[in-house]
């Protein structure tokens, strides 16, 4: 990037990194949206004479943002997705019209080699009439000028996916929830909220919301569902196991989905999923595909990804007691793949065993570690 163009884009990257570090931006979707907007600004202002320069620039920005807040996995996921789309657009433009007829040809060898048959049926978004001149000494900006319009389109696709994620996850709600069912949910996931409200237009059913201490975000969820005309009960977390025998389905949200099909979700999700398994109750997770993370939970079975303020568990007014105990208030649970039955995403329903395949389809192998 030239110095005059680099300044606003670099400032935007630094501002977002600072906001992430200070936790001024919290939540998977909010962090992802802000990241895409910054990446769009970086690409718009960037000067590059070949695709490798642009990729290395975006990887550098992605690394900077991901390191600012490692607990928001969606920041890195969105950077990987943008890189994947940019490479795809560049390859389409570079191959030209000659590559177009071969995209829909299937063969066993291709299936085995690629392991990604979906890619072959996606029609190229732009007609391959772009003339690309990489590393042109006479006109170094010609490559960037020719390619930028399709790159901005590729980034817009990611932005559109994030903006419509609630609607796309919710569109199959009436197929998953039936009349007179009792649904248990925990915490306040906006994706789950949209999913339940969508089903409420077609079905009469009951939702039991666990209050999710010590944040008590379940209160907000229960109020919202009740206002939407859905029969709602609020229960303490300690009642989850006792009422599970009456529950038909457990529907929860996710903070991040790992490559093995496990996930990080709000504290209490592990309790609900384990109780559901004991009663053979199906556990359904509503989530956007932007939460798919090419990482594995290798270090701990019941570890917390993040910790909240301990004073909500044991207040500082308990002076004598505070000195004698260490108070840990985990914000997320790790829920293993064996406890989840299905992930409902904005691109269909998937069992935990196929998550690694979705990760491979969504991101390029070289971007696993930014």
C-alpha positions as CSV (number, residue, x, y, z in Angstrom):
1,X,0.0,0.0,0.0
2,X,1.2,3.5,-0.8
3,X,1.7,5.7,2.3
4,X,-1.1,8.1,1.5
5,X,-3.6,5.3,0.9
6,X,-2.2,3.1,3.8
7,X,-2.9,5.7,6.5
8,X,-6.8,5.5,6.7
9,X,-6.8,1.7,6.2
10,X,-4.1,1.2,8.8
11,X,-5.9,3.5,11.2
12,X,-9.1,1.5,10.7
13,X,-7.2,-1.8,11.5
14,X,-5.6,-0.3,14.6
15,X,-9.0,1.1,15.8
16,X,-10.7,-2.3,15.4
17,X,-7.7,-4.1,17.1
18,X,-8.0,-1.6,20.1
19,X,-11.8,-2.1,20.3
20,X,-11.4,-5.9,20.3
21,X,-8.6,-5.8,22.9
22,X,-10.7,-3.6,25.2
23,X,-13.8,-5.8,24.7
24,X,-15.8,-2.9,23.2
25,X,-16.9,-5.3,20.5
26,X,-18.3,-8.5,22.0
27,X,-20.2,-11.3,20.3
28,X,-19.4,-13.4,17.3
29,X,-21.5,-11.7,14.7
30,X,-20.6,-8.1,15.7
31,X,-16.9,-8.9,15.6
32,X,-17.2,-10.6,12.2
33,X,-19.2,-7.7,10.7
34,X,-16.6,-5.1,11.9
35,X,-13.8,-7.3,10.6
36,X,-15.3,-7.5,7.1
37,X,-15.9,-3.8,6.9
38,X,-12.2,-3.1,7.8
39,X,-11.0,-5.7,5.3
40,X,-13.1,-4.1,2.6
41,X,-11.5,-0.8,3.4
42,X,-8.0,-2.3,3.3
43,X,-8.7,-3.9,-0.2
44,X,-10.2,-0.7,-1.5
45,X,-7.1,1.3,-0.5
46,X,-4.5,-1.3,-1.2
47,X,-2.0,-1.0,-4.1
48,X,-0.6,-4.3,-5.4
49,X,0.8,-5.6,-8.6
50,X,0.1,-9.3,-8.0
51,X,-2.2,-11.5,-6.0
52,X,0.5,-12.7,-3.6
53,X,1.1,-9.1,-2.4
54,X,-2.7,-8.7,-1.6
55,X,-2.9,-12.1,0.2
56,X,0.1,-11.4,2.4
57,X,-1.3,-7.9,3.2
58,X,-4.7,-9.4,4.3
59,X,-3.0,-12.2,6.2
60,X,-0.9,-9.6,8.1
61,X,-4.1,-7.6,8.9
62,X,-5.9,-10.8,9.9
63,X,-3.1,-11.9,12.2
64,X,-3.1,-8.4,13.8
65,X,-6.8,-8.5,14.5
66,X,-6.9,-12.2,15.6
67,X,-4.0,-11.6,18.1
68,X,-5.8,-8.5,19.5
69,X,-8.7,-10.8,20.7
70,X,-7.9,-14.6,20.4
71,X,-11.2,-15.4,22.1
72,X,-13.3,-14.0,19.2
73,X,-12.7,-16.8,16.7
74,X,-15.0,-15.3,14.1
75,X,-12.4,-12.5,13.4
76,X,-9.9,-15.1,12.1
77,X,-12.7,-17.1,10.4
78,X,-13.9,-14.1,8.4
79,X,-10.4,-13.2,7.3
80,X,-9.9,-16.8,6.1
81,X,-13.3,-16.7,4.2
82,X,-12.4,-13.4,2.5
83,X,-9.0,-14.9,1.5
84,X,-10.7,-18.0,0.1
85,X,-13.2,-15.9,-1.9
86,X,-10.5,-13.6,-3.2
87,X,-8.4,-16.5,-4.4
88,X,-11.4,-18.1,-6.1
89,X,-12.3,-14.8,-7.9
90,X,-8.7,-14.4,-9.0
91,X,-8.4,-18.0,-10.3
92,X,-11.7,-17.5,-12.2
93,X,-10.5,-14.3,-13.8
94,X,-7.0,-15.6,-14.5
95,X,-8.2,-18.8,-16.2
96,X,-10.5,-16.9,-18.4
97,X,-13.3,-18.4,-20.5
98,X,-11.4,-21.6,-21.2
99,X,-12.0,-22.8,-17.6
100,X,-15.7,-22.1,-17.5
101,X,-17.0,-25.2,-19.4
102,X,-15.0,-27.6,-17.3
103,X,-16.4,-26.5,-13.9
104,X,-19.4,-28.8,-14.0
105,X,-17.6,-31.9,-15.1
106,X,-17.6,-34.6,-12.4
107,X,-15.3,-37.6,-12.1
108,X,-14.3,-40.0,-9.3
109,X,-10.7,-38.8,-9.5
110,X,-11.8,-35.2,-9.1
111,X,-14.0,-36.0,-6.2
112,X,-11.2,-37.9,-4.4
113,X,-8.5,-35.2,-5.1
114,X,-10.6,-32.2,-4.2
115,X,-12.8,-33.5,-1.5
116,X,-14.9,-30.4,-2.3
117,X,-17.5,-31.1,-4.9
118,X,-19.6,-28.1,-4.0
119,X,-17.0,-25.7,-5.5
120,X,-17.4,-27.3,-8.9
121,X,-21.0,-26.4,-9.3
122,X,-20.8,-22.7,-8.3
123,X,-21.1,-20.6,-11.3
124,X,-18.4,-17.9,-11.7
125,X,-19.9,-14.6,-10.5
126,X,-18.2,-12.5,-13.1
127,X,-17.7,-13.0,-16.8
128,X,-14.0,-13.7,-17.4
129,X,-13.3,-10.7,-19.6
130,X,-10.8,-9.1,-17.3
131,X,-7.3,-8.7,-18.7
132,X,-4.8,-9.2,-15.8
133,X,-1.2,-8.0,-16.1
134,X,0.7,-9.0,-13.0
135,X,3.9,-7.2,-12.2
136,X,3.6,-4.8,-15.1
137,X,6.6,-2.4,-14.8
138,X,5.0,0.3,-17.0
139,X,1.7,0.3,-15.2
140,X,2.0,-1.2,-11.7
141,X,-1.5,-0.3,-10.7
142,X,-3.2,-1.9,-13.7
143,X,-3.5,-5.4,-12.0
144,X,-5.2,-3.9,-8.9
145,X,-7.5,-1.7,-11.0
146,X,-8.7,-4.6,-13.1
147,X,-9.2,-7.0,-10.2
148,X,-10.6,-4.8,-7.5
149,X,-14.3,-4.8,-8.7
150,X,-14.5,-8.6,-8.5
151,X,-12.6,-8.6,-5.2
152,X,-15.1,-6.1,-3.7
153,X,-17.9,-8.4,-4.9
154,X,-16.2,-11.3,-3.1
155,X,-16.1,-9.4,0.1
156,X,-19.7,-8.2,-0.3
157,X,-20.7,-11.9,-0.5
158,X,-19.2,-12.5,3.0
159,X,-20.9,-9.3,4.3
160,X,-24.3,-10.4,2.8
161,X,-24.0,-13.8,4.5
162,X,-23.4,-12.2,7.9
163,X,-26.3,-9.8,7.5
164,X,-28.8,-12.4,6.5
165,X,-27.6,-15.2,8.8
166,X,-30.6,-15.0,11.2
167,X,-33.1,-15.2,8.4
168,X,-31.3,-18.1,6.6
169,X,-30.9,-20.2,9.8
170,X,-34.6,-19.6,10.7
171,X,-36.2,-20.5,7.4
172,X,-36.3,-24.2,8.3
173,X,-37.6,-23.7,11.8
174,X,-41.1,-25.0,11.1
175,X,-39.6,-28.3,10.0
176,X,-37.7,-28.8,13.2
177,X,-40.3,-27.6,15.8
178,X,-43.7,-29.3,15.9
179,X,-47.0,-28.3,17.6
180,X,-47.3,-28.9,21.3
181,X,-43.5,-29.6,21.7
182,X,-41.6,-28.4,24.8
183,X,-38.3,-26.8,23.9
184,X,-35.5,-26.0,26.3
185,X,-33.0,-23.3,25.6
186,X,-30.3,-21.6,27.7
187,X,-29.0,-18.0,27.6
188,X,-29.8,-15.4,25.0
189,X,-28.6,-16.4,21.6
190,X,-29.9,-14.1,18.9
191,X,-29.8,-16.9,16.4
192,X,-31.9,-19.2,18.6
193,X,-34.2,-16.3,19.3
194,X,-34.8,-15.7,15.6
195,X,-35.2,-19.4,15.0
196,X,-37.8,-19.8,17.8
197,X,-39.8,-16.7,16.7
198,X,-39.8,-18.0,13.1
199,X,-41.3,-21.3,14.2
200,X,-43.8,-19.4,16.4
201,X,-45.6,-18.1,13.2
202,X,-46.5,-21.7,12.3
203,X,-46.6,-23.7,15.5
204,X,-48.0,-23.5,19.0
205,X,-45.3,-24.8,21.4
206,X,-43.7,-24.1,24.7
207,X,-40.2,-22.8,25.5
208,X,-38.5,-23.3,28.8
209,X,-35.6,-20.8,29.2
210,X,-32.9,-21.5,31.8
211,X,-31.9,-18.2,33.4
212,X,-28.2,-18.8,32.9
213,X,-26.6,-17.5,36.1
214,X,-24.6,-15.5,37.0
215,X,-25.2,-13.4,33.8
216,X,-28.9,-14.1,33.8
217,X,-29.2,-13.5,30.1
218,X,-32.1,-16.0,30.1
219,X,-34.3,-13.3,31.5
220,X,-33.9,-11.2,28.4
221,X,-34.5,-14.2,26.2
222,X,-37.7,-15.2,28.1
223,X,-39.1,-11.6,27.9
224,X,-38.4,-11.4,24.2
225,X,-40.1,-14.7,23.4
226,X,-43.0,-14.0,25.6
227,X,-43.5,-10.6,23.9
228,X,-43.6,-12.5,20.6
229,X,-46.6,-14.5,21.8
230,X,-44.7,-17.7,22.5
231,X,-45.6,-19.7,25.7
232,X,-42.5,-19.2,27.8
233,X,-41.3,-20.4,31.3
234,X,-38.2,-19.2,33.0
235,X,-36.5,-21.7,35.3
236,X,-33.3,-21.7,37.4
237,X,-30.3,-23.6,36.0
238,X,-30.6,-26.1,38.9
239,X,-33.9,-27.4,37.5
240,X,-32.6,-28.4,34.1
241,X,-32.0,-32.1,34.9
242,X,-35.3,-32.4,36.8
243,X,-37.4,-31.1,33.9
244,X,-35.5,-32.7,31.1
245,X,-37.7,-35.8,31.0
246,X,-40.6,-33.5,29.8
247,X,-38.5,-31.7,27.1
248,X,-38.8,-32.8,23.5
249,X,-35.7,-30.9,22.2
250,X,-32.8,-28.7,23.5
251,X,-32.0,-25.8,21.2
252,X,-28.9,-23.8,22.0
253,X,-26.5,-21.4,20.3
254,X,-22.8,-21.5,19.8
255,X,-19.9,-19.1,20.2
256,X,-17.5,-21.1,18.0
257,X,-17.7,-24.5,16.3
258,X,-14.4,-26.4,16.2
259,X,-13.3,-28.8,13.4
260,X,-14.0,-31.9,15.4
261,X,-17.7,-31.0,15.8
262,X,-17.4,-29.7,19.3
263,X,-18.2,-26.1,20.2
264,X,-17.8,-23.3,22.7
265,X,-21.2,-22.1,24.0
266,X,-22.5,-20.1,26.9
267,X,-21.9,-21.5,30.4
268,X,-24.6,-24.0,31.3
269,X,-24.8,-25.5,27.7
270,X,-22.6,-28.4,28.9
271,X,-25.0,-29.0,31.8
272,X,-28.1,-28.9,29.4
273,X,-26.4,-31.1,26.8
274,X,-25.3,-33.7,29.3
275,X,-28.8,-33.9,30.9
276,X,-30.3,-34.2,27.4
277,X,-28.0,-37.1,26.7
278,X,-29.0,-38.9,29.9
279,X,-32.7,-38.6,28.8
280,X,-31.9,-39.3,25.1
281,X,-33.3,-35.8,24.2
282,X,-32.0,-34.4,20.9
283,X,-29.6,-31.4,21.1
284,X,-29.9,-28.9,18.2
285,X,-27.4,-26.1,17.7
286,X,-28.5,-23.0,15.7
287,X,-25.5,-21.2,14.3
288,X,-24.0,-19.4,11.3
289,X,-21.3,-21.0,9.2
290,X,-19.0,-18.0,9.9
291,X,-18.5,-19.6,13.4
292,X,-16.8,-22.7,11.8
293,X,-13.2,-22.6,13.2
294,X,-10.3,-24.6,11.8
295,X,-9.1,-25.4,15.4
296,X,-9.3,-28.4,17.7
297,X,-9.9,-28.4,21.5
298,X,-6.7,-30.2,22.2
299,X,-5.9,-28.9,25.7
300,X,-8.9,-29.5,28.0
301,X,-12.2,-31.4,28.0
302,X,-14.1,-29.0,30.3
303,X,-12.1,-25.8,29.8
304,X,-13.5,-22.2,29.5
305,X,-12.5,-20.1,26.6
306,X,-13.1,-16.9,28.5
307,X,-13.8,-15.8,32.1
308,X,-16.3,-13.2,33.4
309,X,-16.1,-10.9,36.4
310,X,-16.0,-13.1,39.6
311,X,-17.8,-10.5,41.6
312,X,-21.1,-11.7,40.1
313,X,-20.5,-15.1,41.8
314,X,-19.1,-13.9,45.1
315,X,-19.4,-10.2,45.8
316,X,-16.5,-8.2,47.3
317,X,-18.8,-7.3,50.2
318,X,-18.2,-10.9,51.4
319,X,-14.8,-9.6,52.6
320,X,-13.8,-12.4,55.0
321,X,-14.7,-15.1,52.5
322,X,-13.1,-13.4,49.4
323,X,-9.7,-13.6,50.9
324,X,-9.9,-17.4,51.4
325,X,-11.2,-18.6,48.0
326,X,-10.3,-18.3,44.4
327,X,-13.5,-17.5,42.4
328,X,-13.6,-18.6,38.8
329,X,-16.6,-17.5,36.6
330,X,-16.2,-19.3,33.2
331,X,-18.1,-17.6,30.4
332,X,-18.1,-20.5,27.9
333,X,-18.4,-24.3,28.2
334,X,-16.8,-26.7,25.8
335,X,-19.5,-29.1,24.5
336,X,-18.1,-32.2,22.8
337,X,-19.4,-33.5,19.5
338,X,-20.8,-36.6,21.1
339,X,-23.4,-34.4,22.9
340,X,-24.7,-32.6,19.8
341,X,-27.2,-34.2,17.3
342,X,-27.3,-31.6,14.6
343,X,-26.0,-28.1,13.6
344,X,-28.6,-26.0,11.8
345,X,-26.7,-23.4,9.8
346,X,-27.5,-20.8,7.1
347,X,-26.4,-23.4,4.6
348,X,-28.5,-26.5,5.7
349,X,-28.4,-29.0,8.5
350,X,-25.2,-30.9,9.3
351,X,-24.2,-33.6,11.9
352,X,-21.1,-32.9,14.0
353,X,-19.2,-35.6,12.0
354,X,-19.3,-33.5,8.8
355,X,-18.1,-30.2,10.3
356,X,-14.4,-30.9,9.3
357,X,-15.7,-31.2,5.7
358,X,-17.5,-27.8,5.9
359,X,-14.3,-26.3,7.4
360,X,-12.3,-27.6,4.4
361,X,-14.8,-26.2,2.0
362,X,-15.0,-22.8,3.6
363,X,-11.3,-22.1,4.0
364,X,-8.0,-22.8,2.2
365,X,-5.5,-25.0,3.9
366,X,-2.7,-22.4,3.8
367,X,-4.9,-20.0,5.9
368,X,-5.4,-22.4,8.9
369,X,-2.7,-20.5,10.8
370,X,-2.8,-16.8,9.9
